[in-house]
Amino acid sequence: MKVRISKKLLKKDIDEYSRLNRKKFTAGRYAKISEIEYRANRFLTKFSQDEVQIDDVKLWALYINTFGKNDELLDKLQSRADFDVRAYLEKKNTGALEKVGNFLGMNKQPYFSASVLRKKYNNYKNACQKSYGDPLFRGKYNRLAQKLRTEAQDYVDAYAAGKFMLRPEDYQEFRNYIKIVCHPVGVGSKEQQVLSEVAGLISKQKEAPVVRQNQPQNKKNFLRRISGRVKVWGLAVLTLAGSLWGIKSCENNRHKEQHRTVTEVRKMPVEKKETATLADTTVWSKVTRNKENKTKENQMSQNQKIWNNYYDNAVEILSSTRQKEKIYKQIDSQLERGIFSLPQDVSKEKLAYTYLVYKEYGVRSSLENALQSKEKLSSSEQAQLLHDIAAAGNKGEGVKKMASLANGGILSSFSRYDQASPSLQQKHRQNLKQIKNLKQLMQAKKQVQHQ
């Protein structure tokens, strides 16, 4: 049965969301915005799954444009409308205030230089990576990425409308800006048309001949050329002298090497000494190998300790101190009773974290069954448990991709990190810094081994 959502609630959320975004930042305002975005995400998800009864198509068009800005959702709504949805939104967005601004020249598009464009698309890439890397930060960085993407689309529209002229030194960075921030660029879209136009400008720029001005030959240039030649002659003389000295030195070294080689050949060790040396080497290699194994084990335990600190703190952020202890006791009980087993690289903290991440994104997994089961898991259930843990990723990035695919690319921007206490936030930042240092150390070791 389809759900009917109140028109009054939809209008209220649209108006209040626009009003709150125009005010100064406060903790209360931010909490209210997060609440509205969370509710909008649920409504749009239900709409994408055909679980909503549409009574007012125009109102839903404004709602999708305010919170979703998703072409697939607009296409879905278009199938239920008897008018052009996008044309309606474009006309609606061009209000009386914007028309007055255009008339007075107030809405002039600011120009982005190459350095500004580079900074903007690097910020966009950074926001996308962090939103997929850590689920606790997803709300903050999702909003930042969406803001930069909307800004890029508006900038492309302004260029296509002829509101500004592109400078030749900014051609390449403008092209990179569109490719990165507006990705994926649809076939026949405005972004693709602008890319083609800029590519033509770049090719013409490369074909243009370079004009060089002849410098006047004055006395200063003449003295500069003479001084340069004197320097070259001086270097040539020094090089020749150095070469002659080097030849003589090489000859002396060659005689010394020949003499040393003859001496070493006369002092060849006998077979008994070779056997003794081989035995000593074998014993020494065993001792060295044992030390290396212990070092690796210590390194692995240290690495796991860093990750466990991250998981333990993240579990408390995603739930609470009391809930964290409850989940830990539940895992210990299941392990003691032999309901399931965990490999060495999967700790109690990681299992609890993975369980909460699946729950946070609303993605089904076998972890809940493993924690609630009163009977020992079968071999297939045990294998599925380990598969779901591995698929989640170290920091939940796998679960986020699953949720994104299931919800048509729409994810809630609600952030548990923003709701956590300052002490938990500080611990989380410290843990992330330790993980980053650990990764850099591992990469450095790999490079040394390859060399």
C-alpha positions as semicolon CSV with decimal commas, in nm:
position;residue;x (nm);y (nm);z (nm)
1;M;0,000;0,000;0,000
2;K;0,130;0,342;-0,099
3;V;0,194;0,610;0,164
4;R;0,032;0,954;0,140
5;I;0,256;1,235;0,264
6;S;0,094;1,557;0,384
7;K;0,122;1,853;0,145
8;K;0,145;2,081;0,445
9;L;0,456;1,896;0,570
10;L;0,623;1,908;0,227
11;K;0,562;2,284;0,192
12;K;0,676;2,348;0,548
13;D;1,005;2,158;0,496
14;I;1,078;2,340;0,168
15;D;1,016;2,686;0,315
16;E;1,192;2,621;0,646
17;Y;1,493;2,461;0,476
18;S;1,536;2,765;0,250
19;R;1,493;3,003;0,544
20;L;1,744;2,821;0,768
21;N;2,009;2,810;0,495
22;R;1,997;3,190;0,469
23;K;2,066;3,245;0,841
24;K;2,394;3,239;1,032
25;F;2,534;2,908;1,150
26;T;2,431;2,786;1,496
27;A;2,419;2,443;1,658
28;G;2,038;2,455;1,681
29;R;1,999;2,559;1,318
30;Y;2,234;2,284;1,205
31;A;2,039;2,022;1,403
32;K;1,714;2,140;1,245
33;I;1,861;2,126;0,892
34;S;1,990;1,773;0,958
35;E;1,645;1,666;1,077
36;I;1,476;1,804;0,763
37;E;1,737;1,643;0,534
38;Y;1,698;1,309;0,710
39;R;1,319;1,319;0,663
40;A;1,359;1,425;0,298
41;N;1,593;1,133;0,234
42;R;1,330;0,889;0,366
43;F;1,053;1,045;0,155
44;L;1,262;1,048;-0,165
45;T;1,371;0,689;-0,107
46;K;1,007;0,583;-0,077
47;F;0,928;0,783;-0,391
48;S;1,206;0,606;-0,585
49;Q;1,059;0,271;-0,475
50;D;0,703;0,365;-0,587
51;E;0,574;0,364;-0,230
52;V;0,432;0,721;-0,231
53;Q;0,096;0,842;-0,360
54;I;0,149;1,162;-0,561
55;D;-0,136;1,413;-0,521
56;D;0,044;1,731;-0,631
57;V;0,305;1,684;-0,904
58;K;0,422;2,048;-0,896
59;L;0,480;2,035;-0,521
60;W;0,681;1,712;-0,555
61;A;0,884;1,871;-0,836
62;L;0,982;2,155;-0,599
63;Y;1,053;1,904;-0,321
64;I;1,283;1,693;-0,541
65;N;1,455;2,005;-0,673
66;T;1,515;2,130;-0,317
67;F;1,646;1,810;-0,157
68;G;1,725;1,555;-0,428
69;K;1,831;1,739;-0,745
70;N;1,833;1,394;-0,905
71;D;1,764;1,354;-1,278
72;E;1,631;1,001;-1,231
73;L;1,374;1,117;-0,977
74;L;1,265;1,403;-1,205
75;D;1,231;1,160;-1,497
76;K;1,021;0,934;-1,276
77;L;0,799;1,228;-1,181
78;Q;0,775;1,340;-1,545
79;S;0,601;1,011;-1,632
80;R;0,318;1,114;-1,398
81;A;0,293;1,478;-1,514
82;D;0,104;1,636;-1,804
83;F;0,351;1,927;-1,830
84;D;0,727;1,977;-1,866
85;V;0,860;1,939;-1,510
86;R;1,204;2,087;-1,578
87;A;1,061;2,389;-1,763
88;Y;0,828;2,449;-1,468
89;L;1,120;2,440;-1,222
90;E;1,330;2,672;-1,436
91;K;1,044;2,922;-1,460
92;K;0,976;2,890;-1,087
93;N;1,339;2,951;-0,994
94;T;1,351;3,269;-1,203
95;G;1,155;3,483;-0,958
96;A;1,084;3,854;-0,953
97;L;1,389;3,927;-0,736
98;E;1,624;3,754;-0,982
99;K;1,473;3,942;-1,277
100;V;1,527;4,275;-1,099
101;G;1,884;4,169;-1,019
102;N;1,951;4,085;-1,383
103;F;1,809;4,421;-1,491
104;L;2,030;4,612;-1,246
105;G;2,338;4,399;-1,323
106;M;2,350;4,258;-0,970
107;N;2,366;3,892;-1,074
108;K;2,697;3,910;-1,256
109;Q;2,878;3,576;-1,249
110;P;3,214;3,593;-1,063
111;Y;3,509;3,475;-1,270
112;F;3,724;3,179;-1,152
113;S;4,090;3,189;-1,249
114;A;4,296;2,875;-1,313
115;S;4,425;2,864;-0,955
116;V;4,072;2,901;-0,814
117;L;3,938;2,628;-1,045
118;R;4,222;2,395;-0,941
119;K;4,149;2,459;-0,575
120;K;3,776;2,394;-0,622
121;Y;3,809;2,059;-0,803
122;N;4,075;1,942;-0,554
123;N;3,837;2,027;-0,270
124;Y;3,563;1,833;-0,450
125;K;3,783;1,524;-0,489
126;N;3,887;1,545;-0,125
127;A;3,524;1,574;-0,008
128;C;3,418;1,273;-0,220
129;Q;3,704;1,058;-0,089
130;K;3,632;1,144;0,274
131;S;3,258;1,091;0,239
132;Y;3,323;0,738;0,113
133;G;3,609;0,672;0,354
134;D;3,444;0,731;0,692
135;P;3,067;0,691;0,749
136;L;3,080;0,915;1,055
137;F;3,172;1,214;0,837
138;R;2,939;1,137;0,546
139;G;2,688;1,416;0,618
140;K;2,943;1,695;0,632
141;Y;3,138;1,596;0,321
142;N;2,830;1,494;0,120
143;R;2,691;1,845;0,165
144;L;3,024;2,002;0,070
145;A;3,054;1,785;-0,245
146;Q;2,695;1,864;-0,348
147;K;2,753;2,236;-0,293
148;L;3,068;2,234;-0,512
149;R;2,892;2,029;-0,782
150;T;2,593;2,266;-0,793
151;E;2,832;2,562;-0,813
152;A;3,016;2,399;-1,106
153;Q;2,691;2,335;-1,294
154;D;2,585;2,698;-1,243
155;Y;2,927;2,815;-1,364
156;V;2,898;2,605;-1,680
157;D;2,546;2,741;-1,740
158;A;2,676;3,097;-1,700
159;Y;2,953;3,033;-1,955
160;A;2,709;2,875;-2,200
161;A;2,480;3,177;-2,160
162;G;2,768;3,411;-2,245
163;K;2,784;3,581;-1,905
164;F;3,166;3,580;-1,910
165;M;3,454;3,525;-2,152
166;L;3,715;3,259;-2,079
167;R;4,077;3,372;-2,067
168;P;4,329;3,169;-2,271
169;E;4,544;3,088;-1,965
170;D;4,240;2,930;-1,796
171;Y;4,129;2,698;-2,081
172;Q;4,290;2,379;-1,952
173;E;4,190;2,416;-1,587
174;F;3,832;2,501;-1,684
175;R;3,823;2,179;-1,884
176;N;3,962;1,978;-1,589
177;Y;3,711;2,148;-1,358
178;I;3,415;2,030;-1,568
179;K;3,549;1,676;-1,615
180;I;3,609;1,623;-1,242
181;V;3,327;1,808;-1,066
182;C;3,051;1,743;-1,324
183;H;3,142;1,375;-1,371
184;P;2,978;1,183;-1,528
185;V;2,921;1,416;-1,824
186;G;2,612;1,303;-2,014
187;V;2,605;1,266;-2,392
188;G;2,451;1,575;-2,547
189;S;2,447;1,761;-2,215
190;K;2,540;2,127;-2,174
191;E;2,864;2,023;-2,000
192;Q;2,966;1,813;-2,301
193;Q;2,893;2,099;-2,542
194;V;3,106;2,336;-2,335
195;L;3,388;2,078;-2,316
196;S;3,387;2,045;-2,695
197;E;3,397;2,422;-2,737
198;V;3,688;2,459;-2,490
199;A;3,876;2,173;-2,661
200;G;3,850;2,368;-2,988
201;L;3,987;2,679;-2,818
202;I;4,281;2,481;-2,679
203;S;4,366;2,333;-3,021
204;K;4,357;2,680;-3,182
205;Q;4,579;2,809;-2,902
206;K;4,838;2,537;-2,976
207;E;4,830;2,609;-3,352
208;A;4,885;2,984;-3,303
209;P;5,246;3,088;-3,390
210;V;5,465;3,216;-3,110
211;V;5,597;3,567;-3,185
212;R;5,937;3,644;-3,038
213;Q;6,072;3,993;-3,014
214;N;6,434;4,054;-3,114
215;Q;6,634;4,208;-2,832
216;P;6,861;4,503;-2,922
217;Q;7,231;4,426;-2,923
218;N;7,376;4,687;-2,690
219;K;7,696;4,708;-2,492
220;K;7,553;4,524;-2,194
221;N;7,458;4,225;-2,409
222;F;7,802;4,226;-2,570
223;L;7,978;4,224;-2,230
224;R;7,741;3,955;-2,110
225;R;7,830;3,733;-2,409
226;I;8,202;3,792;-2,358
227;S;8,182;3,711;-1,987
228;G;7,986;3,396;-2,073
229;R;8,254;3,282;-2,316
230;V;8,528;3,348;-2,058
231;K;8,338;3,131;-1,810
232;V;8,305;2,853;-2,068
233;W;8,678;2,865;-2,151
234;G;8,765;2,856;-1,781
235;L;8,544;2,554;-1,726
236;A;8,697;2,381;-2,026
237;V;9,050;2,432;-1,888
238;L;8,947;2,303;-1,546
239;T;8,774;2,003;-1,703
240;L;9,083;1,915;-1,911
241;A;9,310;1,941;-1,606
242;G;9,070;1,729;-1,403
243;S;9,056;1,469;-1,677
244;L;9,436;1,438;-1,694
245;W;9,455;1,408;-1,314
246;G;9,172;1,154;-1,323
247;I;9,351;0,942;-1,584
248;K;9,662;0,932;-1,372
249;S;9,462;0,847;-1,060
250;C;9,281;0,568;-1,244
251;E;9,612;0,420;-1,358
252;N;9,744;0,419;-1,000
253;N;9,423;0,263;-0,870
254;R;9,435;-0,004;-1,142
255;H;9,787;-0,110;-1,032
256;K;9,672;-0,122;-0,670
257;E;9,365;-0,331;-0,758
258;Q;9,574;-0,577;-0,958
259;H;9,817;-0,615;-0,668
260;R;9,534;-0,659;-0,419
261;T;9,366;-0,921;-0,641
262;V;9,681;-1,129;-0,660
263;T;9,722;-1,113;-0,283
264;E;9,364;-1,227;-0,222
265;V;9,401;-1,520;-0,464
266;R;9,704;-1,648;-0,272
267;K;9,504;-1,646;0,056
268;M;9,217;-1,878;-0,047
269;P;9,056;-2,057;0,256
270;V;9,066;-2,437;0,286
271;E;8,755;-2,660;0,268
272;K;8,726;-2,716;0,649
273;K;8,700;-2,342;0,713
274;E;8,433;-2,317;0,442
275;T;8,227;-2,592;0,610
276;A;8,255;-2,427;0,949
277;T;8,155;-2,091;0,804
278;L;7,850;-2,247;0,634
279;A;7,733;-2,405;0,959
280;D;7,779;-2,079;1,147
281;T;7,583;-1,897;0,874
282;T;7,298;-2,149;0,901
283;V;7,271;-2,101;1,277
284;W;7,290;-1,725;1,242
285;S;7,019;-1,722;0,971
286;K;6,784;-1,920;1,203
287;V;6,839;-1,670;1,483
288;T;6,785;-1,379;1,246
289;R;6,468;-1,539;1,106
290;N;6,325;-1,587;1,455
291;K;6,396;-1,225;1,539
292;E;6,229;-1,109;1,214
293;N;5,919;-1,321;1,289
294;K;5,892;-1,174;1,639
295;T;5,931;-0,823;1,495
296;K;5,654;-0,889;1,242
297;E;5,425;-1,026;1,513
298;N;5,489;-0,721;1,731
299;Q;5,425;-0,494;1,433
300;M;5,098;-0,673;1,353
301;S;4,978;-0,647;1,713
302;Q;5,068;-0,276;1,716
303;N;4,880;-0,219;1,389
304;Q;4,576;-0,404;1,521
305;K;4,588;-0,197;1,840
306;I;4,568;0,124;1,635
307;W;4,270;-0,007;1,439
308;N;4,099;-0,137;1,754
309;N;4,127;0,208;1,913
310;Y;3,955;0,351;1,605
311;Y;3,679;0,086;1,610
312;D;3,618;0,114;1,984
313;N;3,573;0,492;1,966
314;A;3,361;0,470;1,648
315;V;3,130;0,210;1,809
316;E;3,065;0,450;2,096
317;I;2,990;0,734;1,851
318;L;2,749;0,515;1,651
319;S;2,570;0,392;1,966
320;S;2,656;0,486;2,327
321;T;2,888;0,374;2,607
322;R;2,626;0,142;2,754
323;Q;2,526;0,000;2,417
324;K;2,892;-0,056;2,327
325;E;2,953;-0,267;2,639
326;K;2,634;-0,463;2,571
327;I;2,746;-0,550;2,216
328;Y;3,093;-0,650;2,339
329;K;2,943;-0,886;2,599
330;Q;2,718;-1,033;2,335
331;I;3,012;-1,103;2,103
332;D;3,221;-1,255;2,385
333;S;2,930;-1,481;2,481
334;Q;2,880;-1,603;2,124
335;L;3,252;-1,674;2,083
336;E;3,274;-1,864;2,414
337;R;2,972;-2,078;2,321
338;G;3,125;-2,152;1,980
339;I;2,833;-2,001;1,784
340;F;3,082;-1,857;1,536
341;S;3,457;-1,798;1,510
342;L;3,662;-1,501;1,395
343;P;3,997;-1,495;1,213
344;Q;4,298;-1,334;1,378
345;D;4,266;-1,008;1,183
346;V;3,901;-0,955;1,289
347;S;3,875;-0,829;1,646
348;K;3,572;-0,792;1,869
349;E;3,584;-0,416;1,813
350;K;3,587;-0,451;1,435
351;L;3,291;-0,691;1,439
352;A;3,089;-0,452;1,657
353;Y;3,178;-0,158;1,432
354;T;3,084;-0,348;1,114
355;Y;2,755;-0,458;1,268
356;L;2,661;-0,097;1,355
357;V;2,766;0,038;1,014
358;Y;2,536;-0,210;0,835
359;K;2,259;-0,109;1,074
360;E;2,329;0,265;1,028
361;Y;2,293;0,247;0,650
362;G;1,995;0,010;0,663
363;V;2,174;-0,265;0,467
364;R;2,092;-0,625;0,557
365;S;2,374;-0,858;0,656
366;S;2,438;-1,187;0,833
367;L;2,600;-1,015;1,134
368;E;2,274;-0,960;1,320
369;N;2,181;-1,327;1,284
370;A;2,527;-1,429;1,410
371;L;2,495;-1,213;1,721
372;Q;2,138;-1,332;1,798
373;S;2,172;-1,701;1,704
374;K;2,138;-1,962;1,982
375;E;2,277;-2,244;1,768
376;K;2,616;-2,286;1,608
377;L;2,635;-2,139;1,259
378;S;2,660;-2,379;0,970
379;S;2,966;-2,373;0,746
380;S;2,780;-2,169;0,484
381;E;2,655;-1,922;0,747
382;Q;3,007;-1,890;0,891
383;A;3,144;-1,822;0,541
384;Q;2,870;-1,562;0,477
385;L;2,956;-1,388;0,805
386;L;3,323;-1,352;0,707
387;H;3,223;-1,241;0,358
388;D;2,998;-0,964;0,493
389;I;3,271;-0,843;0,729
390;A;3,524;-0,822;0,444
391;A;3,273;-0,658;0,207
392;A;3,208;-0,378;0,458
393;G;3,566;-0,249;0,427
394;N;3,796;-0,125;0,700
395;K;3,600;0,197;0,752
396;G;3,256;0,106;0,617
397;E;3,318;0,228;0,262
398;G;3,180;-0,096;0,115
399;V;2,849;-0,063;0,304
400;K;2,810;0,296;0,187
401;K;2,843;0,190;-0,177
402;M;2,581;-0,082;-0,122
403;A;2,341;0,170;0,032
404;S;2,407;0,421;-0,247
405;L;2,326;0,163;-0,515
406;A;2,013;0,048;-0,332
407;N;1,878;0,403;-0,286
408;G;1,950;0,538;-0,632
409;G;2,248;0,742;-0,519
410;I;2,054;0,916;-0,240
411;L;2,202;0,896;0,110
412;S;2,113;1,068;0,432
413;S;2,340;1,356;0,528
414;F;2,280;1,297;0,900
415;S;2,614;1,268;1,082
416;R;2,667;1,078;1,409
417;Y;3,001;1,252;1,445
418;D;2,835;1,594;1,460
419;Q;2,608;1,469;1,742
420;A;2,895;1,316;1,946
421;S;3,063;1,479;2,244
422;P;3,380;1,690;2,190
423;S;3,595;1,426;2,366
424;L;3,474;1,150;2,133
425;Q;3,528;1,376;1,832
426;Q;3,884;1,451;1,942
427;K;3,960;1,081;1,992
428;H;3,820;1,005;1,649
429;R;4,044;1,265;1,486
430;Q;4,348;1,131;1,673
431;N;4,269;0,773;1,565
432;L;4,232;0,879;1,203
433;K;4,570;1,053;1,223
434;Q;4,734;0,737;1,362
435;I;4,580;0,527;1,084
436;K;4,708;0,775;0,825
437;N;5,060;0,760;0,973
438;L;5,039;0,380;0,976
439;K;4,947;0,369;0,606
440;Q;5,232;0,604;0,517
441;L;5,476;0,385;0,710
442;M;5,355;0,070;0,532
443;Q;5,389;0,237;0,191
444;A;5,742;0,351;0,275
445;K;5,838;-0,006;0,374
446;K;5,696;-0,144;0,049
447;Q;5,899;0,105;-0,153
448;V;6,218;0,007;0,032
449;Q;6,149;-0,364;-0,032
450;H;6,094;-0,303;-0,406
451;Q;6,422;-0,112;-0,425
